[in-house]
Amino acid sequence: MGLTEDRERFREVGEQRREDLSEFISHGDLGGSDPDRVKIPVKIVDLPEFEYDRREAGGVGQGQDGQPQPGQPVEPEPGDGDEEGDPGEEGSEHEYYEMDPEEFARELDEELGLDLEPKGKRVVEETEGDFTDTARAGPRGTLDVDEFFKRGLKRHLATDFDDEYVREGLFVAGADVDDVFAWARDQGIPVSRAWIADAAATLAEERGDPVESLDRWESFDALDDEVDREPATHRIRREGLDSVPFRREDERFRHPEVIEERERNVVVVNVRDASGSMRETKRELVERVFTPMDWYLTGKYDAAEFRYVVHDAEAWEVDREEFFGIQSGGGTRISSAYELVAEILEEYPYSEWNRYVFAAGDSENAGSDTTDSVIPLMESIDANLHAYVETQPGGAEPNARHADEVEDALGDADDVAVARVSEPDDVTDAIYEILSTEADGDGAATAGDVARGRTDGGENR
């Protein structure tokens, strides 16, 4: 195996030894990536190269005056396959492993054990499928003959009865037409009184005697013990059908099934506290949680849009570049952010968009703003998931109550997640807490359900 093959083999080993996602998310340089390309640092292994003998100087071939010294790489002579060029032009070629958001999402699913299946919402195309749908009206050529026949046959079966069995009721001692009619109805036989009266008259004419004298059975019970009623289906198999009673309302006309292709789209509103208490370390923890989740959702959905809101006592929208770095000197009123979020999401109807609202801060909030305003706003904003990330390096301060109050009020809701991050090593746990809540939340209690005292699909607590 030559040197070129060795270098390729070592390059492959290096890429396989790239940092795992947990380490990268918690401690790596997230700023080297962009929304469409994630650059994961590679743990480089030394590529093979020739070096001058490191043994003690002396001996045949010891170089002097510009000759290679001990430990110095031996440079190939020009013309040995290397092109001339400035040193280091491609020195960083193998320092990063690049992946798109789709691959990042797959890797994070595997790393954290996530299982998020995005929902298709907005209809982007309608196509005609097979003629599987039916309607009561349509061109005669699309009449569903099979369905037409089935409906007529069902009616026939519903009105058919074993006439010989009913006639035997006329042979019960002392039974008149009304008695036979009552007995037949008790048996669930769909026969009319008029039919029984006609049958009784026919029997009387055939015998020349009044029907009251035809007393073959002592009672209806005796008749039932001796004579079995034949089901209509058995009789049809044996004798066939002369006709089926079709009606106009039995007609069904075939139409093509309308197939809706739905785009798996999402809008994510990221919210961050920019007040004076949000120092650089806290802002970095927010970035370490939010940035990978943005990549993940970009990879999971067909189309993803991101909006960024920062707030102190007031809220305003910024672009991504400003979001993680901006800081103000004001106080904190978290409800101002949710008021702006509600306005932004009016552009994205919940019937057409998957919606996520991710907020982060140090849990410090003004007075009773959380209970009086923030929680009612969270309950009123329809979203796949509301999440709040508390960033408090070293543990929460006594006045940092927002996360606890949200958890106390909405902790039973499966569309609300609260996570706490005090150091970089907590980041992946927070991401799992948030994204696994969405993955497990289909059909479960929402923030609105919890607010109304209802869980488990609407049952009263």
C-alpha positions in Angstrom: 0.0 0.0 0.0 1.5 3.4 -1.0 1.6 6.7 0.8 -1.4 8.1 -1.0 -3.6 5.1 0.1 -2.3 5.4 3.6 -3.2 9.1 3.8 -6.8 8.3 2.5 -7.2 5.6 5.1 -6.0 7.9 7.9 -8.4 10.6 6.6 -11.3 8.3 6.9 -10.3 7.3 10.4 -10.2 11.0 11.3 -13.7 11.7 10.0 -15.0 8.7 11.9 -13.5 10.2 15.1 -15.3 13.5 14.8 -16.6 14.9 18.0 -19.9 13.4 19.1 -22.9 15.7 19.0 -23.2 16.0 22.7 -19.7 17.2 23.1 -20.0 19.6 20.2 -23.3 21.0 21.4 -22.1 21.5 24.9 -18.6 22.8 24.3 -17.9 23.2 20.6 -17.8 26.3 18.4 -21.4 26.7 17.2 -20.5 29.9 15.4 -18.6 28.2 12.7 -21.8 26.8 11.2 -24.6 28.4 9.4 -28.4 27.6 9.2 -27.9 25.2 6.2 -24.5 23.7 7.0 -23.3 22.3 10.3 -19.6 22.0 10.8 -18.6 19.4 13.4 -14.9 19.5 14.5 -12.9 16.4 13.6 -10.5 14.8 16.1 -7.5 14.8 13.8 -5.1 11.8 13.8 -1.6 12.5 12.6 -1.2 11.7 8.9 1.9 9.7 8.1 5.0 11.6 6.8 8.8 11.0 6.5 11.0 12.6 9.2 14.7 12.8 9.5 16.2 10.2 11.9 16.0 11.5 15.4 19.0 9.5 16.7 22.1 11.2 17.9 23.9 13.3 15.3 26.8 11.8 13.6 27.4 9.0 11.2 27.3 8.8 7.5 24.9 11.2 5.7 24.7 13.8 8.6 23.5 17.0 6.9 25.0 20.5 7.3 24.3 23.9 6.0 20.6 23.7 5.1 20.4 20.0 5.1 17.5 18.3 7.0 18.1 18.3 10.8 16.8 15.7 13.2 13.1 15.5 13.4 12.5 17.8 10.4 10.1 16.6 7.8 11.7 15.7 4.5 10.2 17.8 1.7 9.7 16.0 -1.6 11.7 17.4 -4.5 9.8 19.4 -7.1 8.5 17.2 -9.8 7.7 14.3 -7.5 4.0 14.7 -7.8 3.5 17.9 -5.7 2.5 21.2 -7.5 4.1 24.4 -6.5 2.0 26.7 -4.3 1.9 28.7 -1.2 2.2 26.6 2.0 -0.9 26.0 4.0 -3.4 26.7 1.2 -5.4 23.5 2.1 -4.2 23.1 5.7 -7.7 23.1 7.2 -9.4 20.8 4.7 -9.9 18.0 7.1 -10.5 19.9 10.4 -14.3 19.8 10.1 -17.0 17.3 9.2 -19.8 19.1 7.4 -23.4 17.9 7.5 -26.7 19.4 6.4 -29.6 19.8 8.8 -31.2 16.6 7.7 -28.2 14.6 8.6 -27.8 16.6 11.8 -31.4 15.7 12.8 -30.8 12.0 12.1 -27.6 12.0 14.2 -29.3 13.9 17.0 -32.2 11.4 17.0 -29.7 8.6 17.4 -27.6 10.4 19.9 -30.5 11.4 22.2 -33.0 8.8 21.4 -35.5 11.2 19.9 -38.5 10.2 17.7 -40.1 13.3 16.4 -42.4 12.7 13.4 -43.4 16.1 11.8 -47.1 16.7 10.9 -48.1 17.8 7.4 -50.2 20.9 7.7 -50.5 23.3 4.7 -52.0 21.8 1.6 -49.7 22.5 -1.3 -51.3 20.3 -4.0 -54.5 18.3 -4.7 -54.5 15.4 -7.1 -57.2 12.9 -8.2 -56.7 9.4 -7.2 -58.7 6.2 -7.8 -62.5 6.3 -8.0 -63.0 5.2 -4.4 -65.3 8.0 -3.1 -69.0 7.9 -3.7 -71.8 10.5 -3.7 -75.6 10.5 -4.1 -75.4 12.4 -7.4 -73.3 12.1 -10.5 -73.2 11.2 -14.2 -75.1 7.9 -14.9 -71.9 6.4 -16.3 -70.3 6.6 -12.9 -73.1 4.6 -11.1 -71.6 2.2 -8.7 -73.6 -0.9 -9.7 -72.1 -3.1 -7.0 -73.1 -0.7 -4.3 -76.5 -0.2 -5.9 -77.2 -3.9 -5.8 -75.8 -4.3 -2.2 -78.2 -1.7 -0.9 -81.2 -3.3 -2.6 -80.2 -6.7 -1.3 -79.9 -5.4 2.2 -83.4 -4.0 2.0 -84.6 -7.3 0.6 -83.0 -9.2 3.5 -84.4 -6.8 6.0 -88.0 -7.3 4.8 -87.8 -11.0 3.8 -89.1 -13.7 6.2 -89.9 -17.4 6.2 -93.5 -17.3 5.1 -94.0 -21.1 5.7 -92.9 -20.7 9.3 -95.3 -17.8 9.8 -98.2 -19.8 8.3 -97.6 -22.5 10.9 -98.6 -20.0 13.5 -102.1 -20.1 12.0 -102.3 -23.8 13.1 -101.9 -23.1 16.8 -105.0 -24.0 18.7 -107.2 -21.0 19.5 -104.9 -18.5 17.8 -106.4 -15.8 15.6 -104.7 -13.3 13.2 -103.9 -10.9 16.0 -102.3 -13.6 18.1 -100.1 -14.8 15.2 -99.1 -11.2 14.4 -98.0 -10.6 18.0 -96.1 -13.9 18.1 -94.3 -13.0 14.8 -93.3 -9.6 16.1 -91.9 -11.1 19.3 -89.8 -13.3 17.1 -88.5 -10.3 15.2 -90.1 -11.4 11.9 -90.8 -8.4 9.6 -94.3 -9.4 8.6 -97.4 -7.2 8.4 -100.8 -8.0 9.9 -102.4 -7.7 6.5 -100.1 -10.5 5.1 -101.2 -12.8 8.0 -104.8 -12.0 7.4 -104.5 -12.8 3.7 -102.7 -16.1 4.6 -105.4 -17.0 7.0 -108.1 -16.4 4.4 -106.3 -18.4 1.8 -106.0 -21.4 4.2 -109.6 -21.2 5.1 -110.6 -21.3 1.4 -108.3 -24.2 0.7 -109.7 -26.2 3.6 -113.3 -25.0 3.4 -113.2 -24.4 7.2 -112.8 -21.3 9.4 -109.1 -20.7 10.3 -110.0 -21.2 14.0 -110.4 -24.9 13.5 -106.8 -25.4 12.2 -105.3 -26.5 15.5 -102.1 -28.5 14.6 -100.1 -27.1 17.6 -101.2 -26.8 21.2 -99.3 -23.6 21.7 -96.8 -21.3 20.1 -94.1 -22.8 22.3 -94.9 -26.2 21.0 -94.6 -24.8 17.5 -91.2 -23.3 18.2 -89.9 -26.6 19.7 -90.8 -28.5 16.6 -90.3 -26.1 13.7 -87.1 -24.2 12.9 -87.2 -20.9 11.1 -85.0 -20.8 8.0 -82.8 -17.7 7.6 -83.4 -15.6 4.5 -79.8 -16.1 3.3 -80.2 -19.9 3.3 -83.4 -19.7 1.3 -81.7 -17.3 -1.2 -78.8 -19.7 -1.7 -81.3 -22.5 -2.3 -83.9 -20.8 -4.5 -82.1 -17.7 -5.8 -83.7 -14.3 -6.3 -86.4 -13.3 -8.7 -85.9 -9.6 -8.1 -84.3 -7.1 -5.8 -86.3 -4.1 -4.6 -84.2 -1.2 -5.8 -84.9 2.4 -4.9 -83.6 5.7 -6.1 -82.0 6.4 -2.8 -79.9 3.3 -3.2 -77.9 4.9 -6.1 -74.3 5.8 -5.4 -72.0 7.4 -8.0 -68.2 7.0 -8.0 -65.9 10.0 -7.7 -62.1 10.1 -7.7 -60.5 10.4 -4.3 -59.0 13.8 -3.7 -55.4 13.3 -2.5 -54.0 16.3 -0.5 -50.3 16.6 -0.5 -49.4 18.5 2.7 -46.2 20.3 3.3 -44.5 19.6 6.6 -43.8 23.2 7.5 -42.9 24.9 10.8 -42.5 28.4 12.2 -40.3 28.7 15.3 -40.4 31.9 17.4 -37.3 32.1 19.6 -37.7 34.4 22.6 -34.8 35.7 24.8 -34.5 37.9 27.8 -32.2 40.8 27.0 -32.4 42.6 30.3 -29.4 43.7 32.3 -29.3 40.5 34.3 -28.6 38.4 31.2 -24.8 38.3 31.3 -22.6 36.7 28.6 -22.5 33.3 30.3 -26.3 33.1 30.4 -26.6 34.3 26.8 -24.1 31.6 25.7 -26.2 28.9 27.4 -29.3 30.1 25.5 -27.4 29.9 22.2 -26.2 26.4 23.0 -29.8 25.2 23.5 -31.6 27.2 20.7 -29.1 26.8 17.9 -29.1 23.0 17.7 -32.9 22.9 18.0 -33.1 25.3 15.0 -30.8 23.0 13.0 -32.8 20.0 14.2 -36.2 21.4 13.2 -34.8 22.6 9.9 -33.7 19.1 9.1 -37.0 17.6 10.2 -39.4 19.8 8.3 -39.8 20.5 4.5 -40.0 24.2 5.2 -38.9 26.1 8.3 -39.2 29.8 9.2 -37.6 31.4 12.3 -38.5 34.6 14.0 -36.5 36.1 16.9 -37.9 38.2 19.7 -35.9 39.8 22.6 -37.3 41.7 25.5 -36.6 43.5 28.7 -39.6 45.3 30.0 -40.7 45.7 26.3 -40.3 43.4 23.4 -39.0 43.8 19.9 -38.1 41.6 16.9 -34.5 41.2 15.7 -32.6 39.1 13.2 -30.7 36.0 14.1 -27.3 37.9 14.1 -28.5 40.2 16.9 -30.5 37.6 18.8 -27.8 36.0 20.9 -25.6 39.0 21.5 -28.0 41.9 22.2 -28.3 43.2 25.8 -30.2 46.1 27.3 -30.0 47.7 30.7 -33.7 47.5 31.5 -35.9 45.4 33.7 -37.9 42.4 32.8 -41.5 41.8 31.8 -41.8 38.5 30.0 -45.4 39.0 29.0 -44.3 41.7 26.6 -42.6 39.0 24.5 -45.6 36.7 24.4 -47.8 39.6 23.3 -45.5 40.1 20.4 -45.4 36.4 19.7 -49.2 36.3 19.5 -49.0 39.1 16.9 -46.3 37.3 14.8 -48.2 34.0 14.8 -51.2 35.6 13.3 -49.2 35.4 10.0 -49.0 31.6 10.5 -52.5 30.0 11.0 -52.3 27.0 13.3 -54.4 25.0 10.8 -51.7 25.5 8.2 -48.4 25.7 10.2 -46.7 23.7 12.9 -45.8 26.3 15.6 -43.1 26.3 18.3 -42.5 29.0 20.9 -39.1 28.7 22.6 -38.3 31.2 25.3 -35.2 31.5 27.5 -33.9 33.6 30.3 -32.8 33.6 33.9 -36.4 33.2 35.3 -36.4 36.7 36.8 -39.7 38.5 36.0 -41.5 41.5 37.3 -43.9 41.0 40.2 -46.8 38.7 39.3 -46.4 39.1 35.6 -45.9 35.3 35.1 -49.1 34.2 36.8 -51.2 37.2 35.8 -50.2 37.5 32.1 -47.6 35.1 30.8 -49.4 31.8 31.7 -52.8 33.0 30.3 -51.0 34.1 27.1 -49.3 30.7 26.8 -52.7 29.0 27.2 -54.2 31.2 24.5 -51.4 30.8 21.9 -51.9 27.5 19.9 -48.6 25.8 19.4 -47.2 22.3 19.0 -44.9 23.2 21.9 -44.2 26.0 24.4 -40.8 25.7 26.0 -39.0 27.8 28.6 -35.3 27.3 29.3 -34.0 28.7 32.6 -30.3 29.7 32.3 -28.8 30.2 35.8 -25.1 29.4 36.1 -24.4 28.1 39.6 -28.1 27.6 40.4 -31.2 29.7 40.5 -31.4 33.0 42.4 -34.1 33.4 45.1 -36.1 35.8 42.9 -35.9 33.6 39.8 -39.4 32.2 40.0 -40.7 32.2 36.4 -39.8 28.6 35.4 -41.2 27.2 38.7 -44.4 29.2 38.3 -44.9 28.0 34.7 -44.2 24.4 35.8 -46.6 24.6 38.7 -49.4 25.9 36.5 -48.8 24.0 33.3 -46.6 21.0 34.2 -49.4 18.5 33.4 -49.7 19.8 29.8 -48.0 17.8 27.1 -47.4 20.8 24.9 -45.4 22.7 27.6 -41.8 21.9 28.6 -39.6 23.6 31.2 -35.8 22.9 31.3 -33.0 24.2 33.4 -29.4 24.8 32.3 -26.7 25.8 34.8 -23.7 24.7 32.8 -22.8 23.5 29.3 -23.1 19.9 30.3 -26.8 20.4 31.0 -27.5 21.5 27.4 -28.2 18.2 25.7 -30.5 17.1 28.6 -32.5 20.4 28.1 -32.8 19.7 24.4 -34.0 16.2 25.0 -36.5 17.5 27.6 -38.0 19.9 25.1 -38.0 17.9 21.9 -39.1 14.6 23.5 -42.1 16.5 24.9 -43.2 17.4 21.4 -42.6 13.8 20.2 -44.8 12.3 22.9 -47.5 15.0 22.9 -49.9 13.8 20.2 -53.5 13.6 21.5 -52.5 14.5 25.0 -53.4 17.3 27.4 -52.6 20.8 26.2 -51.9 24.0 28.2 -55.5 25.1 27.5 -56.8 21.8 28.8 -54.8 22.1 32.0 -56.0 25.7 32.5 -59.6 24.5 32.3 -58.9 21.6 34.7 -59.1 19.0 31.9 -56.7 16.3 30.9 -56.7 13.0 29.1 -58.5 14.2 26.0 -61.0 16.3 27.9 -62.2 14.3 30.9 -62.7 16.4 34.0 -60.0 16.1 36.6 
